[in-house]
């Protein structure tokens, strides 16, 4: 199983309807390829994990890289693993502003940060692992 985690920034803030449409399309496309993951939104900043067959994940990631609705895309983690973080989510979605409970300092730091690029690979991985436990 192959996993990519990346950061990007939307060119403009997505409306609720635009986000809903984005998630619907992602879930449809991901389910066809058995790709799972999670999208975390903080303002205009996106933090996303995609996992599945390497060819499928890379094909989806290539489309994301070419999407002109966002820029400043930074791939932070690329790894092989024996299991998925999000096996039941074709595209889970969380917004930092709607979290009821934040258990790790890294997620608090991420939610308060003005510079998401300051986070290390380990920091990003820790943030995603927070959602594995709370799903």
N, C-alpha and C positions, 0 to 999 in steps of 0.2 A: 504494500500500500504506500502510495506516494502523497506527500503533503507539501503545499506551498502556503506561506503566510506573507502578506504584504500590507503596506501602508500606501494610501493615496489621499489626495485632496480633491474634492469636487470643485469644479470651476465656479459654480454657483450653488447655493443651498437648494437641495431637493425639497419640493413640496411633499406633503403627505401622500397625495395621489401619485406623484412621480416615483416615490419610494415604493409604494404598493405595487405599481406596475413593474418596476425593476425587480422586486422580490418574486413576483408571480412568474416573470419570464425566466429568472434564474432557477427557480424551483422546477419549472417545466423542462428546461434544458438539462439541468443537473440530474433529474430523475431518469432521463433517457440514457445517461451515461453512468448512472450509479455513482455520481460525485456528490459528496456531502460536505457540509461546512457551516461556518458561522460568519455573519457580517456584523461588526460592531461599529456603531456610528457615534461620533462625537462632533456635533456641529457639522462642519464640512469635511471632517477627517474620517476616512474609512480605514478600518483594520479588518482584514478578511483572511479566513482560513479556507482552503479548498483541499479536499482529500479524495483519493480514489486511484484508479488505474492511471499510471504516469502519462500515457498518451492522451487520455481524456482530460486530465487536469491541465496539462500543458496546452491543449487546444483551447480550453476555456480561458486559461490565463492569457493566452495570446490575444483573444478577442477583447479581454479586459484592458490589456495594454494599449490596444488600438482605439479604445473608446474615448472620444474627445470630450466627454462630459467630466472627465477628471484629468489631473496632471500630477506631477511630482510623485509618480509611482515608484516605490522602493520595495524590492523583494527582500524580506528580512530573514526568512527561513525557508529552506528547501531540504526535505529529508525523507528518508524511507522509514517506515515503522511497521510493526506487526499488527497494530490495531488502529482503528479510527478514534478520533476524539469525539466526533459527532455522528455516530452511525444512524441515527434516526432523523436527522435534519438534512433535507436536500438543500436547504439554505435557511439556517436559523438566523434570527435577527434580534439584536439587542441595541438599545440606545443607552448611552451612559446616563442620560438624564432620567431614565425611567427605572433605574435599578433600586429595588427595595432594600437590598442588603449588599454591602461591599465588604468582603472579608480580607482581601489582601491589600497591603500598602501599595503594591504596583498598580492595581486598578484605581485606587484613590489618586495616585500620582498621575496616571494617564488621564483621569477625568478632570484634573485640575491644571494640567500642563498646557502651556501655550506652544510648546515645541515638541510634537510627537516624534520627531526624528531623533530625539535625544535618547530614545529607549533602545536597549541592547536586544539581541536575539533572545537571551534568557528572560528579559523583562517581558517581551512579547509573548513568549511561550507561557510564562506564568499567568499573564492576563487571560489567555485562552483557557488555561486549565481551571481558572476560577469558574468558567461557565460549564465545564464538564461536570463539576460537582453540583451545580445548582439547577441543571436542566431537569 
